[in-house]
């Protein structure tokens, strides 16, 4: 019972972290009058940018609790696989918060350029390039995690059901361009703007549901 409660509490905390980081994204670039994210960040109020950064820190802490159910779900795997999957997932969730910090830098640079009538693209170039460089470092980690996770689930070496595989972030990530093409207007800002958080929230929620009443012995 203690293990079930731990899985439930940490799972819910991970989902809450994802929702909080999604809110941090919306604070940066949601605007109900236009869909240009860079311009929206440039026009965002100071309090929104500040609160977005604070939300990102709190969200990252909560996000990390989401690795606990995954750790227990891999209890049937070899210990080194169990630990590797947990560490890789934790590294990715930490990266979410760090990369959001670079978005905050983009927002500040865009805001400065907007109010001082500078070239916004050039003024945000360094922050955007930093953001993209950090993403490149995360992709190999995500690739290794995806192979391990999907293989272990398919070979029934975890407590996860096979149906969780479509909810693992790999498929939604590969289909991200197709999803973006379906979005228009404010839905593009909401869904595409917070897409990476939404696919992780979906996975953590599916993970929590699949383990909610399961006996992991």
N, C-alpha and C positions, 0 to 999 in steps of 0.2 A: 504493500500500500504506500509506503514511503517513497518507493521508486516511482510509482505511478504519479503521485502528487508532485514529485520533483520534475518529472517529464512534462506534466501539465503546466506547472508554474513557469518553468524555463521556456517552454514552447510558446506560451502566451506572451512572455516577455520579449521573445524574439520577434513575434508578429507585431507587438506594440512598437518595437524599435523600428521596424520597417515602415509602419504607418507614420511614425514621428519624422523619419527621414524623408518620406514622401511629402509631408507637410513642410519640411525645410526647403525642399525643391520648389514647392508652390509659392512659398514666401519670396523666393528669388525672382521667379519669372512668370507668375500668373498675372494676367491682366485681362479683364473682360472686354476691353476695347480693341485689342490688337494681338496678333500671334507672333510677332517678331520677338524671340526670346532675348536677344541681345539688347534690343531697345527697351524691352520690359524691365530688364535688370538695371539698365541705365536710369530708368525713371522710378525705380522702386524706392520707397521711403527708407531712410537710414535705419529705422527700428526694425524693418523687415529683414534687412541684410544682417543686422546684428543678431536678431532672434533666430534667423536661419542657421547661423554658425553655432549658437548655443544648442539648438535642437539637434544639430548634426553630432555634437559631442555626446549628448544624452542618448541619442538614438544608437550610436555605435556601442555604447556600454550595454544597452538593452539587446541589441542585435546579437552580441556575443553569447548571451544566454541561449540563443537558438541553436547553438552547436551541441548542447547537452542532450536533447532528444536524439539527435543524429548519432552521437557517440553510443548511446544505449542501443539504438536500432542496429548498429553494426557489431553487436555483442557476439554474433555467431561467426564473424570473420576472424581471421588471424589477428592477434593483438597489434602487429605493426601496421596492418591495413586499417584497423579501427582508429589507431592514433593518427596515421597519415591523413585519412579522410577528415578527421576532426580538425587537425591543424590547418589543412588546406582551406577548409570551409571558413575557419576562423580568420585566416589571413585575408580571404576575399572580403569578408564582412568588415574587417578593419579598414581595408582599402576603400570600401564604400564611403566611410566617414572622412578619410584622408582626401580622397578625390573631391568630395563635396567642398572641402576647404579650398581647393583650387577653383571651384566654381564661385566661391565667395570672393576670391581674388579677381576673377573675371568680372563679377558684378561691381566691385569697387572701381576697377579700371574703367569699365564702361560708364559708370556714373561720373567719374572724374572727367572723362573725355566729353560726355554729353554736356555737362555744365560749363566746361571751359572751351566748348566748340572746337574740340580736337578731332582727329580722325579716329573714330571708334574702333575700327578694325585693327589699325596699327597699334592703338593704345592697349588693346586687349590681347595682342598677338602672343606675348611672352607667357601670360597666364594660361591661354588656350593651349599653347605648345606644351607647357608643363603638365597640364591635365591629360593631354594625349599621350605623353611619354609615360606617365604613371599607369595609364590604361594598358599600354603595351607590355608593361611588366606583369600585369595581372593576368593577361590572356593565357600564358603558358600554365600558370597555376590552375586556372579554370579548366584548361584542357585536360590536365592530369587528373583533376578531381572528377571530371565528367566521365572519363574512361573507367576509373576505379569504381565510382558510384554505380554506373549503369551495369557494368559487368557483375559486380557483387549482387545487385538486386536480381538481375536476370538468372544468375546461377543459384539463387535462393540461399545466399550466405548472409542475409540480413533478415531482420524482422519486418522489413517493408514489403507490402504487396507489390506485384508487378505494375499495377495501375498507377503507381506514383511516378513512374519514369516520364510520362508526358508532362508532369508538373515540375520535374527537375528543370532548372533554368536553361539548360542547353537548347532544347527545342524552341522555346519562346525567343531565345537570343538569336538563333539562326533565322527565325521568321520575322525578325524585327522590322526589316525593310518592307515586307509585305503588309505588316500591321500598320506601319506608318502611312502607306499608300491609301489605307482605308479611312484614315482620320482627316477631319476637316474642322476648321474653325477652332472653337475653344476646346474641343475634344483632342485636338492635336497637342495643345499646350498641356492639358491635364494628363492624358494617357501617355503620349510620347515624352513629355517632360519628366514624368516620373516612372518611365517604363522599366528601367533596371530595378528600381525598388519594388515595383508592382510584381515582377516575376519572382523575386525572392520572397515577398510576402505570400504569394500563391504557393510556393514550394513549402515554406515553413508551416503554413496553414494545413496543407495536405499532409505533411509529415506529422503534425500534431493530431489530426483527425485519425490517421491510420494507426497511431500508437495509443490513443486515448484510453482504451479499455484492454489493451493487449498485455498479456502476461509475458514478460521478458525473462524466461528462465533458461 
